[in-house]
């Protein structure tokens, strides 16, 4: 069976606004630990691994950090992960105090986790909040929760099993962070400036002042009579808050990147600058901060424990940094994660994944609840698609060409085809490469170290979807399905051209080709491979943008923007029948069916979810 997922591996359809809307829609529908039954099918999440590391917090001898919706408990004494708990939404911020972890969970709101026994965490409660929860400030027994596209909420968690929303402090689509000090609450708004509220009567916050926006305010921390603001457009602003309701800017320090987080420890300020790295500043004189060092790595959140800084590095995972010498911070360890999977092959307890953010990874999936990375290789370009055969992986890396990797042991690169490659399929000792506006190339890969082009064929449009059966290739360019005969690899000929709007996924099984288009699922009989016969064309209602398609054993699974995952009975190829639908609580961008598990990739937060599918 050949499976191809085109939206992740192609250029078409990368509409990020729609992707975010869909992620929000799906997230509200059902959490990632969901269980759904529809028309006799039962979907149960069996395991999860990877995803963006957005949050890190040290409490005692434990580190609490995130991988997408997973809260991971790491024992700092043994330097091992001690527990993993999947929360109802992707984790954006965590705070730990008095045996509990408080998590701002994107679409799921505030989640409170009992960690009295750190090795056995459990969800105590969830409070759904409108918007995208991304920040937290604790003032026991209250929490200020920042919903970045909506508001700042005040929550009473005196009963941790039943937290309650007290009030909405401030509504704005641009709110970034909050910090409280000496009876004042400071709210940074990326567009409207810095706002101050009197919280002497905490359940009745009162607007008390503001500093008109002259900068794009970001993340906040406070020490004494100074407020520190890491700016969205890069840099650090320092405000004198000796008059707590009338902040006054006293210093600005340029920094690389974009504000993500900041932590103050004594006279040292640790600023996470996103892609700009981790900056350490001397703030012994707050009016004249000075940069001691900047460590080049992705930095979105972090937490200090003695002379070690634990850095949440987004799709780069968890980075442990020795900061004993603030002028020369040193990376001690990197715990890799899995980013957004653009293609996935499953065989013999292994998953072979083209990871858009981290190159190519081989995962041990023999135990769905305990997935680990067996081997991985960073690539200089972001992978878009891959095929695995004969101990080799052929990885399409866009303008970075096609990389040929050995995957029989530790992953290593053994060859490069330099022409642009957006998708790939295999034909004996040849690779058929989709090359975007350049059509397709047929590449002889019999000598992995010296791949060579033996033929090219222009097709028009943007070709980033390819499948091969026998000596015939099937290629999509967004408007048509091209049938290409390859009697000899060096002489490709277009045999047929079938109108098919939005060819976003191709898969074949035995003698049948399944093609997912914009709002349709078509099935072709390949009894004569060069002249496919259309057996059925199912209109998907409502019209769906299918992002990935996988077929095996009489079942077809479609991942689409508006319906999550749809399962079809395709044993009668002339009449596919919908068996059931599943909203898993994340932005499904990739599916791969290998009975009894469905492997699903998250297009927003990354990672791999294993879903058990049972039923007739």
Buried (B, 14 or more C-beta within 10 A) or exposed (E): EBBBBBBBBBBBBEEEEEBBBBBBBBBBBBBBBBEBEBEEBBBBBBBBBBBBBBBBBBBEEBBBBBBBBBBBBBBBEEEEBBBBBBBBBBBBBBBBEEBBBBBBBBBBBBBBBBBEEBEEBEBBBBBBBBBBBBBBBBEEBBBBBBBBBBBBBBBBBEEBEEBEBBEBBBEBBBBBBBBBBEBBBBBBBBEBBBBBBBBEEBEEBEBBBBBEBEBBBBBBBBBEBBBBBBBBEBBBBBBBBEEBBBBEBBBBBEBBBBBBBBBBBEEBBBBBBBBBBBBBBBBEEBEEBEBBBBBEBBBBBBBBBEEBBBBBBBBBBBBBBBBEEBEEBEBEEBBBBBBBBBBBBBEEEBBBBBBBBBBBBBBBBEEBEEBEBBBBBEBEBBBBBBBBBEEBBBBBBBEBBBBBBBBEEEBEBEBBBEBBBBBBBBBEEBBBBBBBBBBBBBBBBEEBEEBEEBBBBEBEBBBBBBBBBEBBBBBBBBBBBBBBBBEEBEEBEBBBBBEBEBBBBBBBBEBBBBBBBBBBBBBBBBEEBBBBEBBBBBEBEEEBBBBBBBBBEEBBBBBBBBBBBBBBBBEEBEEBEBBBBBBBBBBBBBBBBBEEBBBBBBBBBBBBBBBBBEEE
